[in-house]
Amino acid sequence: MAYGEDRSYKKVEVIGVSKRGLQDAIDVAIKRASTSLDQISWFEVQDIRGHISPEGTVAEYQVVIKVAFELK
């Protein structure tokens, strides 16, 4: 694909969840999105959230991303 050509994209919101960290939550979201969307090109982090355990530690990371894919 040549990036100098005219093209259009659509963005969809995806939420990745992981107990291992923010990067892993992003990776989970992108991997899942790539199974149902063709030609994923880039992403934007929209929001970062998480759950706190009763012990006061981070129990889960949630990352809201927008994934862009090229329209056919």
Summary of the structure (lengths in Angstrom):
residues: 72
radius of gyration: 14.8
end to end distance: 12.8
largest distance: 53.2
contacts: 178
relative contact order: 0.33
helix: 21%
strand: 50%
